[in-house]
Every structure is written in structure tokens, then in C-alpha cells.
Amino acid sequence: MGRGNAIPVTGLFRLAILWLFAAVSLAAAPALAGPNAHEGVASCAGSTCHSRPAATGVAVRQNELITWQDPSSVAGAHSRAWRVLTEARGEAIAARLGLGPAEKAAACLGCHADPAPVALRGARFQMSDGVTCESCHGASGGWIASHTAVDATHAGNVARGMVALDDPKARANRCLDCHFGGAGPDQFVTHQIMAAGHPRIAFELDLFTSLQRHHDVDADYLSRHKTAASGVKTWAVGQALALNRALTLYSAPGRDTGGVFPEFYFFDCQSCHRQISDDPKFRPAAEPNPGRPVPVGMAPFNDENMIMLSAAAKVAAPGQAARFEADSRAFHAALGKDRAGAFRAASALAGSSRALGDAFAGRAFGRAETLAILDNVLSGEVARRYTDYAGSTQAVMAADTLLSSLVAERQVDRAQAARIRPDLDRAYRAVRDPNSFRPAELRAALAEVAQAVRGLK
């Protein structure tokens, strides 16, 4: 082992102490708090469980906690979620909202930690652990003792309370609780919270899954009766359920208002937050969007997922594409009339998005289909709808995700894809800063990507 890879003796000593402590703690564990109990991260630790320093496990990596705790990468973001509340930005947001310390405010803990009720917190549960194993995989009280048994099955674990994250629909719904908002308390970033300084919420299921991945989809994974959805299926299902979640929450009683105003969280931020000038030569930055017929000056609903679904439906669900397009336009038009009509239109569009999610979940995506969807995302009538920042960032992430899926499925040579990367990087640079975003520059960058992708066919 080279000097640069060596672990200092003091580091090895600390690791040994931690492993010993974890093993002793597990051996002396008190009785579980019940089948719905959140037992805490420490219950998953130990070198024989999920806290090995390296991925050397036979069935699973067994270094999942080390990945989750990684302080230097995006993979460790969930473990840092509570800690950021104690930092200057988190405390400033809470102070502006009058919440008291952010690390104790329910409005923050709903997504920056595992907000299990006090009665369901096991002996090792710690709110300061942030977004934990159980935040995603579900309360472990019903399955933590049995999921390592010789005869344990994935179906049995799910029956005892584990969330079936191998199912893209189940995974999307769990992720969206925080990465867009949930129906439960304290899992919704209001426009007021955004105005106090909270960063913009963005979500793309396959890309976010890749950044957080701590398992291998190999023969053993499949032998345990788990599903292995392709990246393009995960992306498509995620887009459908993200739109469904937005529309469902928008029309939920009491969720649509923020005082005398509508709840602006559902609308496109940059469509309103543009420069205003008294200069007679000033030209407004807003561009007409052919996909959303709304009156000039009205805040448009954030349509980033609608645009992506339109690109996918034309290829993967052509029988439903026309209905989805009609429902999308009807919803945008209804927003310019009255609230009751907007809710009815939202319900219809939510139904269309659910139907697309079911259609995408039930089919395979081949090379030709994926390339066709990618071409739709990058060019033609869909690309003309990239007039605002949110939809444009979603397009760049989609291009990356779909291209990566083609490589992962060995439908495109890795070297071929690598030659497209410089064009894709230019597209990423075009959406790097929402305050300097120029739609025409983004569309030009995507056109370059589209030309390069067509060379793959």
C-alpha cells in the first residue's frame, strides 16, 4: 500500500475502539421499542453489519454507514442534514422566521432529521444523526432482528415494515417527502421559508439515487427477489410522481394559500424574480413559453416535470401523450381564471401523471426508445419550452441521466459517451447560476448535445 493510502496508527486505533464499542453496544442492547420503532443509526453499526471500513461484504457492501457518513462527498449529505441547521445559514433562516434554534425547530427537523414521534424512538435514536437509514428504509423495529436471518427475504422484510426502495415508485414517494414536500406535518418548504433564505428545491430521482447509492445491483441483489429498474425507467417514473406530488399538494385544502397570496412555492421562482428597470431601453428577460398559456404577468406553475413527461410520453406512452398534453395546457389556462377551476384541472393532470407513472413502471426501455426520449428532451418543440431556469436545469439533468443509463445498460460505448461530455458540460455551465441564466444560451448548448447524441444512432 502506498504512503498516500496508509491509515495512521492513531486512526486505526480509533476505528478499533469504535468497532469494539459498536459490538458491545449491540450485545447489550435493550429490548426493541416495538415494530414501528426507529432504533437509530447505531443499531445498524458494527463491522459485521453496515460499518466496515471497506466494501468487503459477501451479500451487501457492509460499508454503508461509512458511505453515509462521508464528509467529503455528496454521498454523505444525508448524515450532514441536521448539522447544517447549526451553521450560520440555518440559524439565520430560523431567526428570520422566529423559530428559535433551527436544530430544535419542528419545521426544520421534518426533513433535516428523522422526525420519529418520541414514543417510537429506540434507545439509540439520535435526532442529531440527521437523515438516517430509517428515514429512507423505514422504521426498523419490525425487521432489524430478522433481516439478517438465513431464510430472510426481501418480501418478508417489506412485510415487516421495510420500505421497498428497489421499486422506483416507492423510492420516489419516499424521497419526495423531503425533496419536494409531503402531506405530513413539517415536510413542506413554504415560500416564506424560501424567502428567509432556504435554497431552491430540486429533484431528479435517478441522478439523486446515483449520488447516494450504497449498494451494488449484482447477481446476489437480484437473487434476493429485488427489482433492478434501469436509469431511464427510474428517471421517467420519478418525473411522473414528482408532478403528481406537486399537483396533489397544490390542491390539498389549506395548502394553496400563504396569507392573501397563493402559496408561491408551487410556482416558477425565476419567472417572477427577474430584473426590473426604469430604463426606457430595458427589455424584459421573460420569454413566451409555448407549453403554458398563461396571461402575461401571472406567475406560472413550475412546469419542469411536465416538460420532461411530455418528452417521455411521446415515445414510451404515445396513447396517453395527447391526453397529458391537453391536461397540462388546460391546467395552465385554468390558473388564469379561478381557484376552483384550477383545482379541478390540477386533479385531472395529477391523474394523467399517475397514469404515465404506471405505464413507465410497467415497461422496459430499450436503446432506441431511450435515444428517442433523449432527442425529444434536447430539441424540437420540447426544447422551445426551456424559457425558465427550473425546466432548463431539469433538461440538463435528464440528458446526463439518460446518457448514463445507455452506458450502464451497455447500449452505448463508454468512449462514445465520453466524447459527448464536453458538450454536456457546456449545458451544465449554462444553468450554473440562476441569477445569470440566459435561456437562449442554454438552448444553444443543448442543441450541441443533441447533435452529438444523434451521432450515436
BELSUL-V592367 format. One record per residue. N is the residue number from 1. SS is DSSP state (H for helix, E for strand, - for the rest). PHI is phi in radians with two decimals (* if undefined). PSI is psi in whole degrees, 0 to 359 (* if undefined). Layout:
BEGIN
N:SS:PHI:PSI, N:SS:PHI:PSI
END
This chain:
BEGIN
1:-:*:133, 2:-:-1.21:158, 3:H:-1.01:323, 4:H:-1.16:341, 5:H:-1.76:356, 6:-:-1.26:145, 7:-:-1.70:128, 8:-:-1.00:153, 9:H:-0.99:320, 10:H:-1.10:324, 11:H:-1.16:318, 12:H:-1.11:322, 13:H:-1.12:316, 14:H:-1.09:317, 15:H:-1.07:317, 16:H:-1.07:318, 17:H:-1.10:317, 18:H:-1.09:317, 19:H:-1.12:317, 20:H:-1.10:317, 21:H:-1.08:318, 22:H:-1.10:317, 23:H:-1.14:316, 24:H:-1.10:317, 25:H:-1.05:317, 26:H:-1.16:321, 27:H:-1.17:328, 28:-:-1.73:22, 29:-:-1.13:137, 30:-:-1.30:172, 31:-:-1.06:145, 32:-:-1.14:153, 33:-:-1.43:1, 34:-:2.26:169, 35:-:-1.12:338, 36:-:-1.80:15, 37:-:-1.35:144, 38:E:-1.69:107, 39:-:-1.46:348, 40:-:1.65:159, 41:H:-1.05:321, 42:H:-1.05:335, 43:H:-1.24:344, 44:H:-1.74:359, 45:-:-1.48:182, 46:-:1.81:144, 47:-:-1.22:344, 48:-:-1.63:0, 49:-:-2.02:255, 50:-:-2.12:25, 51:-:-2.23:34, 52:-:-1.24:152, 53:-:-1.29:343, 54:-:-2.41:158, 55:-:-1.41:82, 56:-:-2.12:12, 57:-:-1.24:155, 58:-:-1.38:310, 59:-:-1.59:311, 60:-:-2.14:168, 61:-:-1.05:321, 62:-:1.21:8, 63:-:-1.96:25, 64:H:-1.05:321, 65:H:-1.20:326, 66:H:-1.13:319, 67:H:-1.12:314, 68:H:-1.06:327, 69:-:-1.58:358, 70:-:-0.92:115, 71:-:-1.38:350, 72:-:-1.92:1, 73:-:-2.37:169, 74:H:-1.10:333, 75:H:-1.05:336, 76:H:-1.67:10, 77:-:-1.08:321, 78:H:-1.11:322, 79:H:-1.22:338, 80:H:-1.61:359, 81:-:-1.08:319, 82:-:-1.28:322, 83:H:-1.08:325, 84:H:-1.13:338, 85:H:-1.16:335, 86:H:-1.52:353, 87:-:-1.51:172, 88:H:-1.00:316, 89:H:-1.15:315, 90:H:-1.08:316, 91:H:-1.17:325, 92:H:-1.17:319, 93:H:-1.07:313, 94:H:-1.09:322, 95:H:-1.13:318, 96:H:-1.12:330, 97:H:-1.58:354, 98:-:1.22:35, 99:-:-1.62:351, 100:-:1.44:197, 101:-:-1.02:129, 102:H:-1.06:324, 103:H:-1.24:356, 104:H:-2.09:357, 105:-:-1.44:126, 106:H:-1.01:324, 107:H:-1.10:336, 108:H:-1.66:321, 109:H:-1.20:338, 110:H:-1.00:332, 111:H:-2.12:340, 112:H:-1.64:6, 113:-:-2.72:187, 114:-:-1.72:101, 115:-:-1.42:52, 116:-:-1.19:140, 117:-:-1.00:150, 118:H:-0.96:321, 119:H:-1.17:344, 120:H:-1.92:19, 121:E:-1.71:121, 122:-:-1.27:180, 123:-:-1.13:331, 124:-:-1.77:5, 125:-:-1.16:134, 126:-:-2.40:124, 127:H:-1.07:328, 128:H:-1.23:353, 129:H:-1.24:346, 130:-:1.44:215, 131:-:-1.43:108, 132:-:-1.76:182, 133:H:-0.92:314, 134:H:-1.31:341, 135:H:-1.04:326, 136:H:-1.79:314, 137:H:-1.47:351, 138:-:1.66:160, 139:-:-0.93:130, 140:-:-1.67:357, 141:-:-0.95:328, 142:-:-1.49:344, 143:-:-2.33:355, 144:-:-1.14:327, 145:-:-1.43:341, 146:-:-1.92:346, 147:-:-1.30:351, 148:-:-1.77:2, 149:-:-1.12:154, 150:-:-1.02:321, 151:-:-1.66:13, 152:-:-1.18:143, 153:-:-2.22:158, 154:H:-1.06:317, 155:H:-1.07:320, 156:H:-1.15:320, 157:H:-1.09:317, 158:H:-1.10:319, 159:H:-1.09:332, 160:-:-1.64:8, 161:-:2.10:352, 162:-:-1.24:141, 163:-:-1.40:132, 164:-:-1.39:75, 165:-:-1.22:349, 166:-:-1.26:341, 167:-:-1.48:117, 168:H:-0.97:326, 169:H:-1.19:315, 170:H:-1.13:319, 171:H:-1.14:316, 172:H:-1.05:315, 173:H:-1.12:324, 174:H:-1.22:316, 175:H:-1.13:320, 176:H:-1.14:337, 177:H:-0.93:325, 178:H:-1.90:327, 179:H:-1.51:7, 180:-:-2.55:306, 181:E:2.72:151, 182:-:-2.10:169, 183:-:-1.33:340, 184:-:-1.29:174, 185:-:-1.25:147, 186:-:1.09:30, 187:-:-2.31:50, 188:E:-2.66:121, 189:-:-1.54:102, 190:-:-1.28:167, 191:H:-1.07:328, 192:H:-1.10:318, 193:H:-1.16:321, 194:H:-1.10:317, 195:H:-1.12:334, 196:-:-1.37:353, 197:-:2.15:4, 198:-:-1.17:139, 199:-:-1.16:160, 200:-:-1.09:141, 201:-:-1.55:130, 202:-:-2.41:153, 203:-:-2.69:134, 204:-:-2.59:112, 205:H:-1.01:312, 206:H:-1.22:318, 207:H:-1.11:315, 208:H:-1.15:323, 209:H:-1.07:316, 210:H:-1.08:320, 211:H:-1.19:332, 212:H:-1.82:3, 213:-:-1.05:132, 214:-:-2.32:24, 215:-:-2.47:163, 216:-:-1.92:134, 217:-:-1.58:90, 218:-:-2.17:190, 219:H:-1.07:321, 220:H:-1.13:318, 221:H:-0.99:313, 222:H:-1.22:329, 223:H:-1.18:339, 224:-:-1.53:23, 225:-:1.07:37, 226:-:-1.74:155, 227:-:-1.62:154, 228:-:-2.23:85, 229:-:-1.26:141, 230:-:-1.18:165, 231:H:-1.08:322, 232:H:-1.22:323, 233:H:-1.14:316, 234:H:-1.06:317, 235:H:-1.06:311, 236:H:-1.14:315, 237:H:-1.10:319, 238:H:-1.06:319, 239:H:-1.10:316, 240:H:-1.13:315, 241:H:-1.31:332, 242:H:-1.13:316, 243:H:-1.16:318, 244:H:-1.04:319, 245:H:-1.13:316, 246:H:-1.07:315, 247:H:-1.22:322, 248:H:-1.12:315, 249:H:-1.21:323, 250:H:-1.02:319, 251:-:-1.64:5, 252:-:-1.21:140, 253:-:-0.96:128, 254:-:1.44:351, 255:-:-1.57:348, 256:-:-1.57:357, 257:E:-2.18:152, 258:E:-2.31:75, 259:-:1.32:230, 260:-:-1.38:349, 261:E:-1.79:162, 262:E:-1.19:166, 263:-:-1.34:100, 264:H:-1.20:350, 265:H:-0.98:329, 266:H:-1.36:349, 267:E:-1.74:168, 268:-:-1.36:114, 269:H:-0.98:305, 270:H:-1.24:346, 271:H:-1.20:336, 272:H:-1.83:322, 273:-:-1.44:72, 274:-:-2.11:165, 275:-:-1.18:140, 276:-:-2.06:137, 277:-:-2.51:148, 278:-:-1.60:359, 279:-:-1.14:124, 280:-:-1.10:341, 281:-:-1.59:0, 282:-:-1.16:138, 283:-:-2.04:121, 284:-:-1.00:146, 285:-:-1.42:343, 286:-:-1.10:140, 287:-:-2.07:145, 288:-:-1.16:138, 289:-:-1.89:116, 290:-:-1.18:348, 291:-:-1.64:351, 292:-:-2.37:102, 293:-:-1.39:83, 294:-:-2.07:149, 295:-:-1.08:149, 296:-:-1.02:135, 297:-:1.61:351, 298:-:-1.59:137, 299:-:-1.16:123, 300:-:-1.48:146, 301:E:-1.07:142, 302:-:-1.12:112, 303:-:-1.83:20, 304:H:-1.00:317, 305:H:-1.32:330, 306:H:-1.07:318, 307:H:-1.13:315, 308:H:-1.12:320, 309:H:-1.16:324, 310:H:-1.06:317, 311:H:-1.13:320, 312:H:-1.33:319, 313:H:-1.11:323, 314:H:-1.03:333, 315:H:-1.76:309, 316:H:-1.62:344, 317:-:-2.56:60, 318:H:-1.05:332, 319:H:-1.22:340, 320:H:-1.87:351, 321:H:-1.10:317, 322:H:-1.12:318, 323:H:-1.10:318, 324:H:-1.09:316, 325:H:-1.07:316, 326:H:-1.11:318, 327:H:-1.16:324, 328:H:-1.12:312, 329:H:-1.15:322, 330:H:-1.12:323, 331:H:-1.16:312, 332:H:-1.03:317, 333:H:-1.13:322, 334:H:-1.16:331, 335:H:-1.10:337, 336:-:-1.55:6, 337:-:-2.02:280, 338:-:-2.56:159, 339:H:-1.16:318, 340:H:-1.08:317, 341:H:-1.14:323, 342:H:-1.12:322, 343:H:-1.17:319, 344:H:-1.11:318, 345:H:-1.17:324, 346:H:-1.11:319, 347:H:-1.10:318, 348:H:-1.12:316, 349:H:-1.20:325, 350:H:-1.07:320, 351:H:-1.10:320, 352:H:-1.12:319, 353:H:-1.21:323, 354:H:-1.08:317, 355:H:-1.08:321, 356:H:-1.17:320, 357:H:-1.04:317, 358:H:-1.13:319, 359:H:-1.13:317, 360:H:-1.16:320, 361:H:-1.15:335, 362:-:-1.70:13, 363:-:-2.42:160, 364:-:-1.64:154, 365:-:-2.04:113, 366:-:-1.50:181, 367:H:-1.07:312, 368:H:-1.10:318, 369:H:-1.12:315, 370:H:-1.11:318, 371:H:-1.12:323, 372:H:-1.18:319, 373:H:-1.11:317, 374:H:-1.06:318, 375:H:-1.11:320, 376:H:-1.09:318, 377:H:-1.09:322, 378:H:-1.55:343, 379:-:-2.60:181, 380:H:1.24:208, 381:H:-1.15:331, 382:H:-1.15:315, 383:H:-1.10:333, 384:-:-1.19:347, 385:-:-1.55:1, 386:-:-1.50:71, 387:-:-1.78:349, 388:-:-2.31:164, 389:H:-1.14:315, 390:H:-1.07:311, 391:H:-1.11:326, 392:H:-1.22:318, 393:H:-1.14:323, 394:H:-1.09:323, 395:H:-1.14:318, 396:H:-1.15:316, 397:H:-1.09:321, 398:H:-1.10:316, 399:H:-1.03:317, 400:H:-1.13:313, 401:H:-1.09:313, 402:H:-1.18:320, 403:H:-1.14:318, 404:H:-1.12:323, 405:H:-1.13:319, 406:H:-1.07:321, 407:H:-1.21:315, 408:H:-1.08:325, 409:-:-1.50:6, 410:-:1.01:35, 411:-:-1.70:348, 412:-:-2.42:136, 413:-:-1.15:139, 414:H:-1.04:323, 415:H:-1.17:323, 416:H:-1.09:315, 417:H:-1.12:323, 418:H:-1.08:329, 419:H:-1.24:342, 420:H:-1.51:341, 421:H:-0.96:318, 422:H:-1.03:322, 423:H:-1.16:319, 424:H:-1.17:324, 425:H:-1.09:324, 426:H:-1.11:322, 427:H:-1.15:319, 428:H:-1.07:319, 429:H:-1.11:328, 430:H:-1.17:337, 431:-:-2.01:19, 432:-:-1.12:321, 433:-:-2.24:117, 434:H:-1.08:335, 435:H:-1.39:346, 436:H:-2.10:20, 437:-:-1.20:134, 438:-:-2.21:110, 439:H:-0.96:319, 440:H:-1.10:322, 441:H:-1.15:321, 442:H:-1.11:313, 443:H:-1.11:324, 444:H:-1.14:320, 445:H:-1.14:318, 446:H:-1.15:326, 447:H:-1.09:323, 448:H:-1.15:318, 449:H:-1.09:317, 450:H:-1.06:318, 451:H:-1.10:319, 452:H:-1.18:321, 453:H:-1.15:322, 454:H:-1.09:336, 455:-:-1.22:349, 456:-:-1.45:341, 457:-:-1.28:*
END
